[in-house]
Amino acid sequence: MTAELVRGQNHTLPQTRLEIRVSAGSPVVAGATLGDENGTVRGVEWIAHPGAHRLPGLEVSRQAAAGHRLAVDLEALPDEVHRVTVLLALPTGAGGPTRFGATAAPFVAVTGLDGTEIATFTLTGLDAESAVSALELYRRQGAWKVRAVGQGYAAGLAEMLADQGLAGAAELAASIQEAVARSLARSVAPPPPRTPEGDRVRHASGPSDAHPPTAPQPQPTAHPSTAPQPTASQPQPTAHPPTGTGPGTQTAPAAPTAAGPINYAHPRRQHAAPPPPPPAAPSAEPGQAPQPVAGDATGWSMDERLYNQIWGMFEDLARSAAAYRSAVDFAESRMGQELDRSLSDPRNRIGGTGDRAREEARAKRDELIARAREVLDRDLAQLAAEAAVVEPALPAAYAGWDNPVWHAHRIPMELPMALRIGDLHLPERTDLRIPLLVRLPLERGIWVDSGRTASEAAALMDTDRLRRLAMETAVLHAARLLAVYPPGEFSVHVIDPAGSAAGSLAPLVDAGVLAGPPAAGPGGVASVLAHLTRRVDLVQMAVRAGAADALPPDLDTGEQLLVVNDFPHGFDDRAVTQLRYLADEGPSVGVHLLMVADREDASAYGPVLDPLWRSLLRITPVADNHLADPWVGHAWTYEPPATPPGSRVLEQVLAAVTAARRAAGR
């Protein structure tokens, strides 16, 4: 699996014989320096460049080009070498760009000898710099790692080499440029865009640093704790967070017919490449990014384009924050290294020399952090402007409860692609909220954690109030599901063994949208579980045998949601086993689980229930930062859904569900 690095991030190297491939928009000079345990380059014999292209264990290109392959054998390096820094520089006097900000962001990949990518890095955010330290391979505790550096130098090669402790840096930089000028620079066309088919298309005038980087991006492949899963027609990261919120490929079951098995595939799922997004609006000023447009992503419909755009915004924000945090870490690390290098000389520990060294190191750190913050603020402003355009354009299934679209909502005749179950934000800008969308039909159950140990905010709340909030959150999710499914194609069952959730369930009960009264007591628990278990068994057999026509005529093949409160109260061992079965097997045949529970209440079962909890997407009734994205794994703060104070939108939506069912005769 390829590691897509951001500035400051590192990755372990699984092998020692490597190639480093460079792709740039215009010819660049590629070289490498060797450093000791302090990162110091001890002399010109520790530098590989076009004028001296080969060192023990290292070989670089002899001329400037838009594409390079550098060979590295880490085991062949001298024992004193602990670091290999890959450098890039723009050739002087060649009539090309004089700063990296005027050309496409360089792309660097570390590969095995067979071409398999190990780690990649896109050097975004460069401007006036004409030389840059791209990557460094370094030895740590006997193992080699790669770190994305991306440190640019406006004064070019001389400044960069001097920064690595080389005496006579200016003279060597001049000789390197002379060697390049003597050679006929061979310009290799950059490789085709690495963006996979269907990836998010940004209509910006230049690269953005959000995915943040907007150079062609390799497709992410991680499955974190809360993102969606890719589909054939989707430009998604290849995974949803481990919390199971990924896009799925199933949908509401079609009514059984003699023509074939029940079809749980989404009726609108396409397998060909979707059409490109609509053209971008013109920018307000030349050189500026165009105005944001709702639906600025690939897709077969506006809903799909909005869905993909939201996940693009999610990824952009994740990567932009990662780049900023990495830059801060790098600045802090560099300050520490500079202080250690300066103060390792006893003569600098007395008088004002040490104080000046500390001040200079802190000033450099502050400058790096300020530049990183400037880039972050730019990206956040762009995303905030995009969110301001996208939010009002969302369909009801994607919209928050405070969106006016709900007041004019009509029950749809076909299933939407996804459902909003809350919002996510990062501490860098808490008012920039990304809708958390899950694909429909649900691919895994949901667990609303009502325990006080769920988060710091939950620990400060009264237990009864927290459990009431958890059940109210579950009711909002159930109501939204009822409102976005076609009439009669979604049923809700409730298990409330002690009747403790009667107040929270009142909107559903009063509207008459439940499949039956909330089940109470052990008998009610057993009855509902037996009914749904039978449905799963029969539909599974029918699907596998292709015999949908053999299903009992009274069997409801529509989607089913089971809401469970106060688990494990009222559950015996058989009921627990049935519940686990529904959680594991139910989603594939249209039976879904919505648990409202405190895991501590079921601690007597020990590890027996661990698979149950892991199979569910855990959310909380109060804000909590337990969810992770699939790209860099940030801890995102999840904000549960809530209706505006004093609003009757929930009652209006449930009344619309009831009216639609009556009109459909169901």
FENSUL-V307163 format. One record per pair of residues at least 12 apart in sequence whose C-alpha atoms are under 6 Angstrom apart, sorted by the first residue. I is the first residue (numbers start at 0). J is the second residue. If there is no record, write none. Layout:
# FENSUL-V307163
I_J ; I_J
This chain:
# FENSUL-V307163
1_116 ; 1_117 ; 1_118 ; 2_118 ; 3_118 ; 3_119 ; 4_119 ; 4_120 ; 5_322 ; 6_147 ; 6_148 ; 6_322 ; 6_325 ; 7_147 ; 7_148 ; 7_325 ; 7_326 ; 7_329 ; 8_146 ; 8_147 ; 9_145 ; 9_146 ; 10_144 ; 10_145 ; 11_144 ; 12_143 ; 12_144 ; 15_72 ; 15_73 ; 16_71 ; 16_72 ; 17_71 ; 17_110 ; 17_111 ; 17_112 ; 18_69 ; 18_70 ; 18_109 ; 18_110 ; 19_68 ; 19_69 ; 19_108 ; 19_109 ; 20_67 ; 20_68 ; 20_107 ; 20_108 ; 21_66 ; 21_67 ; 21_106 ; 21_107 ; 22_65 ; 22_66 ; 22_105 ; 22_106 ; 22_189 ; 23_65 ; 23_105 ; 24_102 ; 24_103 ; 25_65 ; 26_63 ; 26_64 ; 26_65 ; 26_186 ; 27_63 ; 27_64 ; 27_65 ; 27_88 ; 27_89 ; 28_63 ; 28_87 ; 28_88 ; 28_89 ; 29_86 ; 29_87 ; 30_47 ; 30_48 ; 30_59 ; 30_85 ; 30_86 ; 31_46 ; 31_47 ; 31_84 ; 31_85 ; 31_86 ; 32_45 ; 32_46 ; 32_83 ; 32_84 ; 33_45 ; 33_82 ; 33_83 ; 34_80 ; 34_81 ; 34_82 ; 35_79 ; 35_80 ; 35_81 ; 36_81 ; 39_163 ; 39_164 ; 40_163 ; 40_164 ; 40_165 ; 49_61 ; 49_62 ; 50_178 ; 55_76 ; 56_71 ; 56_72 ; 56_75 ; 56_76 ; 57_70 ; 57_71 ; 58_70 ; 62_179 ; 62_184 ; 63_184 ; 64_185 ; 64_186 ; 64_187 ; 65_186 ; 65_187 ; 66_187 ; 81_137 ; 81_138 ; 82_136 ; 82_137 ; 83_135 ; 83_136 ; 84_134 ; 84_135 ; 85_133 ; 85_134 ; 86_131 ; 86_132 ; 86_133 ; 87_130 ; 87_131 ; 88_129 ; 88_130 ; 89_129 ; 98_127 ; 98_128 ; 98_129 ; 99_125 ; 99_126 ; 99_128 ; 99_129 ; 100_125 ; 100_126 ; 104_122 ; 104_123 ; 105_122 ; 106_120 ; 106_121 ; 107_119 ; 107_120 ; 122_149 ; 123_212 ; 127_153 ; 128_151 ; 128_152 ; 128_153 ; 129_153 ; 129_155 ; 130_151 ; 130_152 ; 130_155 ; 130_156 ; 131_150 ; 131_151 ; 131_152 ; 132_149 ; 132_150 ; 133_148 ; 133_149 ; 134_146 ; 134_147 ; 134_148 ; 156_172 ; 157_169 ; 157_172 ; 192_215 ; 193_215 ; 193_216 ; 193_217 ; 194_215 ; 194_216 ; 197_233 ; 197_234 ; 198_234 ; 199_234 ; 199_296 ; 200_296 ; 202_279 ; 203_288 ; 203_289 ; 204_288 ; 208_319 ; 209_315 ; 209_316 ; 209_318 ; 209_319 ; 210_314 ; 210_315 ; 210_318 ; 211_315 ; 211_318 ; 211_319 ; 219_236 ; 220_237 ; 221_238 ; 221_629 ; 222_238 ; 222_239 ; 222_240 ; 222_241 ; 222_629 ; 223_240 ; 223_241 ; 223_627 ; 223_628 ; 223_629 ; 224_240 ; 224_241 ; 224_242 ; 224_626 ; 224_627 ; 225_239 ; 225_240 ; 225_241 ; 225_242 ; 225_244 ; 225_626 ; 225_627 ; 225_628 ; 226_239 ; 226_240 ; 226_244 ; 226_245 ; 226_628 ; 226_629 ; 227_239 ; 227_244 ; 227_245 ; 227_246 ; 228_245 ; 228_246 ; 231_270 ; 232_270 ; 239_629 ; 240_628 ; 240_629 ; 242_616 ; 243_616 ; 244_437 ; 245_437 ; 246_438 ; 247_438 ; 248_264 ; 249_263 ; 249_264 ; 249_265 ; 249_440 ; 250_263 ; 250_264 ; 250_265 ; 250_440 ; 251_263 ; 251_558 ; 252_557 ; 255_547 ; 256_548 ; 257_548 ; 259_545 ; 260_542 ; 260_545 ; 260_546 ; 260_547 ; 261_542 ; 261_547 ; 273_298 ; 273_299 ; 275_297 ; 276_295 ; 276_296 ; 276_297 ; 291_385 ; 293_388 ; 293_389 ; 296_308 ; 323_371 ; 327_368 ; 330_364 ; 334_360 ; 396_418 ; 397_418 ; 397_419 ; 400_642 ; 401_643 ; 410_482 ; 411_485 ; 412_485 ; 413_485 ; 414_484 ; 416_438 ; 416_439 ; 417_437 ; 417_438 ; 417_439 ; 418_436 ; 418_437 ; 419_435 ; 419_436 ; 420_435 ; 421_435 ; 421_638 ; 421_639 ; 421_640 ; 422_434 ; 422_435 ; 422_637 ; 422_638 ; 423_635 ; 423_636 ; 423_637 ; 424_635 ; 424_636 ; 425_635 ; 442_586 ; 443_615 ; 444_591 ; 444_592 ; 444_593 ; 444_615 ; 445_593 ; 445_615 ; 445_616 ; 446_593 ; 446_594 ; 446_595 ; 446_615 ; 446_616 ; 446_617 ; 447_594 ; 447_595 ; 447_618 ; 447_619 ; 448_596 ; 448_597 ; 448_619 ; 449_466 ; 449_469 ; 449_596 ; 449_597 ; 450_597 ; 468_620 ; 469_620 ; 471_503 ; 482_656 ; 486_659 ; 486_660 ; 487_665 ; 488_557 ; 488_558 ; 489_557 ; 489_558 ; 489_559 ; 490_514 ; 490_559 ; 491_513 ; 491_514 ; 491_559 ; 491_560 ; 492_514 ; 492_561 ; 493_517 ; 493_561 ; 493_562 ; 494_517 ; 494_518 ; 494_563 ; 495_517 ; 495_518 ; 495_519 ; 495_564 ; 496_519 ; 496_520 ; 496_569 ; 520_569 ; 521_569 ; 558_589 ; 558_590 ; 559_590 ; 560_590 ; 560_591 ; 560_592 ; 561_592 ; 561_593 ; 562_593 ; 562_594 ; 563_594 ; 563_595 ; 564_595 ; 565_596 ; 566_596 ; 567_601 ; 579_611 ; 620_639 ; 622_637 ; 622_638 ; 623_636 ; 623_637 ; 624_636 ; 624_637
